[in-house]
Amino acid sequence: MKTVQAAVYNSRELSAVRTMYASISLARFFAFAALVGSVYARVQPNNAEIYVDVAPHSEEQEEIEKRYTKELVEEFNSVSADALLLFTEYTAKAGAELKTFLRNMSLLTADTIGSMDPRVLDNAPASCRVKFESQLKKIEYDAHRAASFNGENHHKFLLGHMIVFRMHLNKSEEYIKKCDRIIKDCGIPCETTPRITKWRRLALEEINRVRDDIEHSRRSYRDLLLHAHRRLNHLRKHAKTRASAAVQELTECVQAG
C-alpha cells in the first residue's frame, strides 16, 4: 500500500515538473518572439523603399535642357547679324547710287561744253561766257544739294529702323545676360526655374519681333531704293534740261552780240 502511494506521489511530482518546464519553454519562446519583433521593427524603417511616380527623363531631354539658353544666344546672334546685314546692304546700295549721281553731276559742265558746237563758245562775248559757266555751276550745285539732302533723309530712314532693331535686341540681350548670371552660379538645374523660363520667353519674344520687323523693313527698304532711284533720275533730267536751256541762252546771246 505504501509502495503504491509512493508511486502515485512520484508520478504527480514528475508531471508538475514537466508542466513547469513546459511553461518556462513557452515563456522563453514568447520572449524570443517579442525580441525578434522589436529588432525587426527597429531595422525595417532603414530598409524601407519610397517610390515616386515621375516622368522618365531621357538623355535627349537633358541635352535639350542644357542647350536651351545656348540656342537662344545663337538665335540672338543670328538675328543681330541679319539686322546689321540688312542695314549695311541697303545703305551701301543707296550710297553707291548717290555717289555715282554726284560724280556724274560734277562732270556736267565739261560734258555740256563737250557736246555743244565749239564755235558758239569761242565766239561768245566774255559776259555771255561767264554767265553761261555760272549757270552750269549753279545747276551742278543745286543737283548736288538736292541729291545729298534726299540721300541724308533716306539714310535717316534706314538708321531709324536699325535703332528700333537695336532697342529690341538690347532688351533681349539683357534677359539673356540675366539667365547666364543665374546659370553660372546655380548650374543646369536652374534652366527650368520659373524666373529663367520667363526671361528666356521675354528674350525670345524680342528676337521674334525683330525678325518680323526685318521682313517688314526689307520691303520698306526696297521701296526706298526705288524712290531714291526715281528721285535721282528726276534730278538728272532736270539738270540736263537746265543745262540745255543754258546752252540755248548762250547761243542767243552770241547771236544778239
WODA-V750526 format. One record per residue. N is the residue number from 1. PHI is phi in whole degrees, 0 to 359 (999 if undefined). PSI is psi in whole degrees, 0 to 359 (none if undefined). NEAR is the number of other ideal C-beta (glycine too) atoms within 12 Angstrom. Layout:
BEGIN
N;PHI;PSI;NEAR
N;PHI;PSI;NEAR
END
This chain:
BEGIN
1;999;317;7
2;293;326;8
3;294;319;9
4;294;319;10
5;295;322;11
6;294;321;12
7;295;318;13
8;296;318;14
9;297;317;14
10;295;323;14
11;295;318;14
12;293;321;14
13;294;320;14
14;295;321;14
15;295;322;14
16;294;321;14
17;296;317;14
18;298;319;14
19;297;321;14
20;295;314;14
21;296;323;14
22;296;320;14
23;295;319;14
24;296;318;14
25;296;319;14
26;294;320;14
27;296;319;14
28;296;322;14
29;298;313;14
30;295;323;14
31;295;318;14
32;295;319;14
33;297;319;14
34;295;320;14
35;296;316;14
36;298;318;15
37;296;321;14
38;294;316;13
39;296;318;13
40;297;321;14
41;294;326;14
42;286;325;12
43;279;328;12
44;303;315;13
45;301;327;10
46;291;333;10
47;263;5;10
48;291;147;9
49;244;136;8
50;249;126;8
51;255;128;6
52;242;128;6
53;277;104;6
54;234;157;7
55;286;147;7
56;296;138;9
57;249;97;12
58;280;164;10
59;295;327;10
60;296;316;11
61;296;321;15
62;296;322;16
63;293;320;15
64;297;318;17
65;296;320;25
66;293;322;19
67;265;2;18
68;297;310;28
69;293;324;35
70;297;317;21
71;294;326;22
72;295;320;34
73;296;318;25
74;297;320;16
75;293;323;27
76;298;314;34
77;297;323;19
78;294;312;20
79;290;329;32
80;295;317;28
81;294;321;20
82;296;318;26
83;295;315;38
84;294;320;22
85;297;319;20
86;299;315;31
87;296;311;33
88;293;324;19
89;297;308;23
90;283;331;33
91;294;319;28
92;294;318;18
93;296;313;25
94;295;320;36
95;293;322;24
96;294;317;19
97;293;321;30
98;294;319;33
99;297;318;20
100;297;318;21
101;297;314;32
102;296;322;27
103;295;318;18
104;294;322;25
105;292;330;35
106;292;338;21
107;264;8;21
108;298;315;36
109;298;311;28
110;295;319;17
111;294;320;22
112;294;315;32
113;294;323;24
114;290;335;15
115;269;350;17
116;264;168;25
117;292;121;17
118;297;335;11
119;292;331;12
120;296;315;26
121;287;325;27
122;292;324;15
123;269;358;18
124;285;140;29
125;298;160;18
126;299;319;15
127;296;318;15
128;293;322;26
129;293;317;23
130;297;317;16
131;296;320;22
132;296;311;33
133;296;324;25
134;295;321;18
135;296;318;29
136;296;319;36
137;297;321;24
138;294;321;22
139;297;317;32
140;299;314;33
141;298;314;21
142;297;319;21
143;294;317;37
144;299;315;27
145;295;314;18
146;296;317;27
147;293;319;36
148;294;319;23
149;297;317;19
150;296;317;29
151;294;324;33
152;295;318;18
153;296;320;20
154;294;322;32
155;295;321;26
156;297;322;17
157;297;313;26
158;297;317;35
159;293;325;22
160;299;318;20
161;296;319;31
162;294;324;30
163;296;319;19
164;297;317;25
165;304;313;34
166;295;324;22
167;299;312;19
168;291;323;31
169;292;325;33
170;296;320;21
171;297;314;24
172;298;318;36
173;296;323;27
174;295;318;19
175;297;319;31
176;295;320;34
177;296;322;21
178;299;316;25
179;299;316;35
180;297;319;24
181;297;318;17
182;292;316;26
183;293;325;29
184;296;325;15
185;276;322;14
186;262;324;16
187;100;191;15
188;299;323;21
189;304;334;14
190;283;353;25
191;301;331;30
192;255;9;24
193;290;152;21
194;303;323;12
195;292;314;19
196;296;317;31
197;300;319;21
198;295;315;17
199;296;320;31
200;296;320;35
201;296;317;21
202;294;320;24
203;297;319;35
204;292;324;28
205;298;317;19
206;294;320;33
207;296;314;35
208;295;325;21
209;295;317;24
210;296;319;37
211;297;319;27
212;293;320;20
213;294;329;30
214;298;317;32
215;296;319;19
216;295;317;18
217;292;327;31
218;299;317;24
219;295;320;17
220;294;321;23
221;294;320;34
222;297;317;20
223;297;323;19
224;294;316;32
225;298;320;28
226;296;317;19
227;296;317;21
228;297;319;35
229;297;315;25
230;295;321;16
231;296;316;27
232;293;323;33
233;297;320;21
234;296;316;19
235;295;323;33
236;295;314;31
237;295;320;16
238;295;321;21
239;294;318;37
240;295;322;24
241;296;317;18
242;293;323;28
243;294;319;35
244;297;321;22
245;295;324;20
246;293;321;34
247;296;317;33
248;296;321;20
249;293;322;24
250;295;318;35
251;299;316;22
252;295;325;17
253;294;321;24
254;294;317;25
255;295;325;15
256;285;331;13
257;278;none;16
END
